[in-house]
Amino acid sequence: MNTNTTHAPLRPFLNWPIASNPRAQPTQVALLGLPHSEPYPGNPHPNDQARAPDAIRWQSGQFCDGQAHWDFDLGAELSSVLPPHCVDYGNMPWANGSYDEHAAQVTELLASLWGDGAQVFILGGDHGVTWRILTLGAPGEAEVGAAILGRVVDGAGKPIDGLGPIRGAGHWPLAGKLQSPLDRGR
């Protein structure tokens, strides 16, 4: 199966544009439905949550008629708080192969979306987001110190303020540093 192709939803989430080829239309915010997920123990096929992503999308119409909808909680149109490029990429189809094949296809698609810089939101059923395959490797690090003060960075810590790279910042592991309780100060 070509992992660059998804199935269009019946109704897009918040009336976002629909694209069934994620590689052809990069975005800042990507929504992807995963109607099939991890199998129950002893069952080689994933449990079927096939209606969950489209049900969530359909319900988004109950509280929003689109990005130009005035939101009284926000005190503004919804579009004023959303990034300019939000796309609903539809649902990742199940190719009737093994779960491992399906998981590999989902991983490939998610990696390509993240690699393009998209923030990805997944819609699924009760098991739709338990992807053991989304391991990012060693714990990441955040830049810390005086060099980061006053700078604007994205969720990955990359500067987005147009002032160039951050130089002279220290690094701290996002998971923290382990320390024995006996070595801590009193």
N, C-alpha and C positions, 0 to 999 in steps of 0.2 A: 504494500500500500504506500502511496505517496503521502508522507507526513506533512507535506505543504498544503494539503487540502483537508478542510473540515466541512461538516454539514451545516448549512445555514439554519438558524433557529426559526421557529414559527413567528416569533416576535422578538425584536432586539431589546436588550436591557436598556431602560431609560431612553428608548428611541435612538440609541447610538447607531452610527453607520455599521453595516454588516460587511464583513470581508471573509470569504471562504479560503483565501490563499494568504496566510500571514506573511509569507516572504515577499509578496507583491505590494503590501501596504503596511509599512512599519508604523508604529504608534508610540505614544507615551504611556497610555494605559490600555492594557489588553484584557479582555474578558474571554475565558475559555470554559466551555461546559465539558465535564467528564462524566457522561452518563453511566459508565461502567467502571468498576473499581476492584479493589482487592477481593479475592475470593474468600469465602468462608472456609475454615479448616476442613480438609477432606474433599473439597469441591474444586475441580480444576478450572472451572469457569468463574468469572467475576460475578458478584451479586448484581442484580439488575436494578439500578436506580435511574433507568432510562428517562423517566418523566421529570426528574427533579430539576435539572438545569432549565428546561423550558418552563416549568411551573414557577420557578423563581423569576424568570424573565417576565412571564405573564403578569405576575403580581406586582412587578415594578410599575405597571400601568395604573395600579390602584392609587399610588401616591405621587405619580409624576406623569405629566402629559408630554414630557420631552425636556430638553435642556433649556428652553425658554420659559419653563414653568416657574411661576413666582413661588418661592418657598418662604412661608411665614416664620419658620424657625430660623432660617438664615437671614431673613430680611432682605433677600435679593433673589435674582434669577439663579437657578441651579448652575447655569453655564458660567456664572461669575466666579464660582469656586472650583470648577473642574478644569483640569488641564485642557488645552485646546484640541488635543488629539486623543480621543477615546474611541476604541473600536471593539465591537462584539465579533469575535472570530467564530462564533457558532460552537458546535459540539464535535469533539474528537470521536470519530466512529470506531466501533469495535469491529475488527477485521476477522472475527471468528477463529483466530489462531489461539496460541497459548497466552496466558496472562503475562508471561515474561516478554513475549513479543509486543503485546499491547503496551506494557509499561515502558519498553524501550522506545516505542514510537512517541508516546507522550513525553518522555524525557527528552528526546531529540527536538520535538517541537518547543517545549518549554525552554530548553537551552538556547535555541535560536532566538526566541522572543527576548529572553534576558540578555543575550549577547547583543541584540539590537538596542538595548537600553530601556525596554518596556517594563513597567510595573505590571505584574500579571496577577489577576484575580481569577480564582477557579470556582466554578459552580458545580456542585455534585450532590449526591445523596449522603446518607449517613456515613458512608465509607469513602466518599468521593475525593477526599484530600489526604488520605493516609499513604502517600507515596514514599515508600522507604528509599526510593531512588533519588530523591532530591537532596543529596548530600553535597555540600559545598566543599568538602575536604577539611583541611586544618582550620581551626577557628580564625576568624578574621581579626584584623587589628584596626583600631581607630587612631587617627592622628590627634595628639593632645599637646597642650602647652601654649605659650604666648603667641606662637606663629599662627594659630588657628583662630585667635580672638578677632572678632569683627568680620570674619570671612563667612560667605554663604556657600554651603555644600549640599549636595544631593544625598539621598539615602545611602549611597555607597561611599560617601566621604569625599567625592570628587568636587572641586570648586566649580561653582556655576555663576560666580559673580563677575567674570570677565577680567579678573586680576592676575590670571596665570596660575601656575602651580604653587602649592604651599611649600615653602622651604623652611627648614629648621625645626619642624615639629617633631616631637617625640612620638613613639608608637606604644599603644597599650592594647593587650589582647581583649577582644570583646567579651570573652568568657571569663575575664579576670585572671588573676594569678593565684594559684593554690598556695595556701600557707597552713602549716600545722597550727592547730589551736594552741599548742604549747609554746610556739614561737611568737605569739601575738603579745603586744604590750598589754599591761594591766591598767 
